[in-house]
Amino acid sequence: MTKTDIRHQPAYSVAEAARYLKVAPATLRSWVVGRPYPTGAGTAHSKPVIRAAGTPPPTLSFWNLIEAHVLRSLRTDHGVPMDALRRAVAYAEKSLQIERLLLSPELRTDAGKLLLERYGELIELSASGQIAMRSLLNSHLARVEWDEWKFPVRLYPFTSSGVGSGDKRPVAIAANIAFGRPVLVHGGITTATIAERIDAGESIADLADDYDVLPEDIEEAVLYEHAA
C-alpha cells in the first residue's frame, strides 16, 4: 500500500461519502473524527475508527469509503458506543497483524470471525444477534472487489438505504473512473448525470437508448441517487 496510490488520495467530503454509502453524515463523521462523550470529570473525546486521508477538514479516500462501507454492516439499533467498534477493530488488527483490517479480504474468513466475536463480547450481543451481524457483514463484503494484491479496487454500493437489493450490482464506484463518483456498471455514466436528465424531463426509455443500457439500470441509478 502506497500513499501515492490514487485509491489512498483524499477525494470525498464526509457529506458526499455519507450520501454514496447511505449512512447518516453524523454517524460517518463520528467514525472519522471521533465524538465527545460525558465522563465523571466532564467531557472526553473518543478516538476515530477510520483515519481520514486528508485533514482538515476530514476528506476521505476511496479506501476510507471501503472502510466505512464495512463499518456500516456492524451498526446496531441499540446505541452501541463507538469505542466498542474501535476496540474490536484494534484487537483483531493486533491479533492478526493486519494493518488496516477493514480493507482486508481476510474479513470473509477468520479475520471477520475474530472481529465479530470480540465485538459481540464488548456489546454483549446475543448469539442470534451475532449470526445476524455476520450475515450483514458478508452481504457488505460481497459488494467489494479486490485486486491481486488484496486491496479494494471497486465498490458496488447498495442502491437503497436498506440491504435488500439482493445480488443486483448496477452501480459501481472506483477511484480511477469518473473521479471516484458512482457510475452505472454498464455504460459508465454517472448516476448524478442520469438523475439530472430525468429531472430535466427526459424519459427512462430515451436514456436507456442513449446509453445502451436496460431501463431497469436507469431506474436503479435514480433510486440510488434519491435513496435516504
C-alpha positions as CSV (number, residue, x, y, z in Angstrom):
1,M,0.0,0.0,0.0
2,T,1.5,3.4,-1.0
3,K,0.3,6.9,-0.2
4,T,0.7,7.8,-3.9
5,D,-1.9,5.3,-5.0
6,I,-5.0,7.1,-6.3
7,R,-7.2,5.0,-4.0
8,H,-5.4,6.5,-1.0
9,Q,-5.8,10.1,-2.0
10,P,-8.4,12.5,-0.5
11,A,-11.5,12.5,-2.8
12,Y,-14.7,12.8,-0.8
13,S,-16.1,15.1,1.8
14,V,-17.8,13.4,4.7
15,A,-21.2,14.5,3.4
16,E,-20.5,13.2,0.0
17,A,-19.2,9.8,1.2
18,A,-22.2,9.5,3.5
19,R,-24.6,10.0,0.6
20,Y,-22.8,7.4,-1.5
21,L,-22.9,4.9,1.3
22,K,-26.4,5.7,2.6
23,V,-25.0,6.4,6.1
24,A,-26.1,9.3,8.3
25,P,-23.5,12.1,7.9
26,A,-23.2,12.5,11.7
27,T,-22.5,8.8,12.0
28,L,-19.8,8.8,9.4
29,R,-18.2,11.9,10.9
30,S,-18.1,10.2,14.3
31,W,-16.2,7.3,12.7
32,V,-13.7,9.7,11.1
33,V,-13.1,12.3,13.8
34,G,-14.5,10.7,16.9
35,R,-17.1,12.4,19.1
36,P,-17.4,13.9,22.6
37,Y,-18.9,11.9,25.4
38,P,-19.6,12.7,29.1
39,T,-17.4,11.4,31.9
40,G,-17.4,11.9,35.7
41,A,-14.7,14.6,35.2
42,G,-16.5,16.4,32.4
43,T,-16.3,15.6,28.7
44,A,-13.8,13.4,26.8
45,H,-13.4,12.8,23.1
46,S,-13.4,9.3,21.5
47,K,-10.8,8.3,19.0
48,P,-11.8,7.8,15.4
49,V,-12.3,4.3,13.9
50,I,-11.2,5.5,10.4
51,R,-8.1,7.5,9.7
52,A,-9.2,10.1,7.1
53,A,-6.8,10.5,4.1
54,G,-7.0,14.3,4.4
55,T,-7.5,16.9,7.2
56,P,-8.7,19.5,7.9
57,P,-11.5,19.3,7.1
58,P,-11.7,15.5,7.1
59,T,-11.6,14.2,3.5
60,L,-12.0,10.6,2.7
61,S,-10.2,8.4,0.1
62,F,-11.6,5.5,-1.8
63,W,-10.1,3.2,0.7
64,N,-11.8,5.2,3.5
65,L,-15.0,4.7,1.6
66,I,-14.5,0.9,1.7
67,E,-13.7,1.0,5.5
68,A,-16.9,3.0,6.1
69,H,-18.9,0.6,4.0
70,V,-17.7,-2.3,6.1
71,L,-18.3,-0.5,9.4
72,R,-21.9,0.1,8.1
73,S,-22.5,-3.6,8.4
74,L,-21.6,-3.5,12.1
75,R,-24.1,-0.9,13.1
76,T,-26.8,-2.0,15.5
77,D,-30.1,-0.5,16.7
78,H,-29.4,-0.2,20.4
79,G,-26.9,2.6,20.8
80,V,-23.6,0.8,20.9
81,P,-20.7,3.1,22.0
82,M,-18.4,3.8,19.1
83,D,-15.5,2.8,21.4
84,A,-16.6,-0.8,21.2
85,L,-16.2,-0.7,17.4
86,R,-12.7,0.9,17.6
87,R,-11.5,-1.6,20.3
88,A,-12.8,-4.6,18.4
89,V,-11.1,-3.5,15.2
90,A,-7.8,-2.7,17.1
91,Y,-7.9,-6.1,18.8
92,A,-8.4,-8.0,15.6
93,E,-5.7,-6.0,13.8
94,K,-3.1,-6.6,16.6
95,S,-4.0,-10.3,16.9
96,L,-3.8,-11.0,13.2
97,Q,-1.0,-8.4,12.4
98,I,-3.2,-6.7,9.7
99,E,-2.5,-3.0,9.3
100,R,-5.9,-2.0,8.1
101,L,-8.3,-4.8,8.8
102,L,-11.4,-3.1,7.3
103,L,-9.7,-3.1,3.8
104,S,-8.7,-6.8,4.0
105,P,-10.4,-9.6,2.1
106,E,-9.5,-11.8,5.1
107,L,-12.6,-10.4,6.7
108,R,-14.5,-13.0,4.7
109,T,-12.8,-15.7,6.8
110,D,-11.0,-16.0,10.1
111,A,-10.4,-12.2,10.5
112,G,-14.1,-11.5,10.2
113,K,-14.9,-14.2,12.7
114,L,-12.4,-12.8,15.2
115,L,-13.7,-9.3,14.8
116,L,-17.3,-10.2,15.3
117,E,-16.5,-12.4,18.3
118,R,-14.7,-9.6,20.0
119,Y,-17.3,-7.0,19.1
120,G,-20.0,-9.3,20.3
121,E,-18.3,-9.7,23.6
122,L,-17.9,-5.9,24.1
123,I,-21.5,-5.1,23.4
124,E,-22.9,-8.3,24.9
125,L,-24.6,-9.3,21.7
126,S,-26.7,-12.4,21.8
127,A,-25.9,-15.5,19.8
128,S,-28.7,-14.8,17.3
129,G,-27.6,-11.2,17.1
130,Q,-24.1,-12.3,16.1
131,I,-25.5,-14.6,13.4
132,A,-27.5,-11.6,12.0
133,M,-24.4,-9.4,12.1
134,R,-22.3,-12.0,10.4
135,S,-24.9,-12.1,7.6
136,L,-24.8,-8.3,7.3
137,L,-21.0,-8.3,7.2
138,N,-20.9,-10.9,4.4
139,S,-23.5,-9.1,2.4
140,H,-21.4,-5.9,2.6
141,L,-18.1,-7.7,1.8
142,A,-19.7,-9.3,-1.3
143,R,-20.0,-5.7,-2.6
144,V,-16.2,-5.2,-2.6
145,E,-13.9,-6.3,-5.3
146,W,-10.2,-6.8,-4.5
147,D,-7.1,-6.8,-6.8
148,E,-4.4,-9.4,-7.0
149,W,-2.5,-7.7,-4.2
150,K,-5.6,-7.9,-1.9
151,F,-6.5,-4.2,-2.0
152,P,-10.0,-2.9,-2.8
153,V,-10.5,-1.7,-6.4
154,R,-14.2,-1.4,-6.7
155,L,-17.3,-1.0,-4.6
156,Y,-20.8,-1.9,-5.6
157,P,-22.9,0.2,-3.2
158,F,-26.5,-0.7,-2.2
159,T,-28.9,1.3,-4.3
160,S,-31.3,2.0,-1.5
161,S,-30.9,2.7,2.2
162,G,-31.6,-0.9,3.1
163,V,-29.6,-4.0,2.2
164,G,-32.3,-5.9,0.5
165,S,-31.3,-5.4,-3.1
166,G,-30.0,-9.0,-3.4
167,D,-27.3,-9.7,-6.0
168,K,-28.0,-6.6,-8.1
169,R,-24.9,-4.5,-8.8
170,P,-26.0,-1.8,-11.3
171,V,-23.8,0.9,-9.7
172,A,-20.1,0.9,-9.1
173,I,-17.5,3.2,-7.5
174,A,-13.8,3.0,-8.5
175,A,-11.1,5.6,-7.8
176,N,-10.0,5.6,-11.4
177,I,-13.4,6.0,-13.0
178,A,-15.3,9.4,-13.2
179,F,-13.1,10.8,-10.4
180,G,-14.4,8.2,-8.0
181,R,-18.1,9.1,-8.5
182,P,-20.8,6.4,-8.7
183,V,-21.4,5.2,-12.3
184,L,-23.6,2.6,-14.0
185,V,-21.6,-0.6,-14.4
186,H,-22.9,-0.8,-18.0
187,G,-22.4,2.4,-19.8
188,G,-20.1,4.2,-17.3
189,I,-22.3,7.2,-17.0
190,T,-22.5,8.8,-13.5
191,T,-25.7,8.3,-11.6
192,A,-25.8,12.0,-10.9
193,T,-26.0,12.7,-14.6
194,I,-28.8,10.3,-15.1
195,A,-30.8,11.8,-12.2
196,E,-30.2,15.3,-13.7
197,R,-31.5,14.3,-17.1
198,I,-34.6,12.6,-15.6
199,D,-35.3,15.7,-13.6
200,A,-35.0,17.8,-16.7
201,G,-37.9,15.8,-18.2
202,E,-36.2,13.1,-20.3
203,S,-37.7,9.6,-20.2
204,I,-36.2,6.4,-18.9
205,A,-36.6,4.8,-22.3
206,D,-34.7,7.7,-24.0
207,L,-31.9,7.5,-21.6
208,A,-31.7,3.7,-21.8
209,D,-31.4,4.1,-25.6
210,D,-28.8,6.9,-25.3
211,Y,-26.5,4.9,-23.1
212,D,-27.3,1.4,-24.5
213,V,-28.4,0.1,-21.1
214,L,-31.6,-1.5,-19.8
215,P,-34.4,0.7,-18.5
216,E,-34.0,-1.1,-15.2
217,D,-30.5,0.3,-14.9
218,I,-31.7,3.8,-15.4
219,E,-34.3,3.2,-12.7
220,E,-31.6,1.8,-10.3
221,A,-29.4,4.9,-10.9
222,V,-32.3,7.2,-10.0
223,L,-33.2,5.1,-7.0
224,Y,-29.6,5.2,-5.8
225,E,-29.3,9.0,-6.2
226,H,-32.5,9.6,-4.2
227,A,-32.3,6.9,-1.5
228,A,-32.3,8.3,2.0
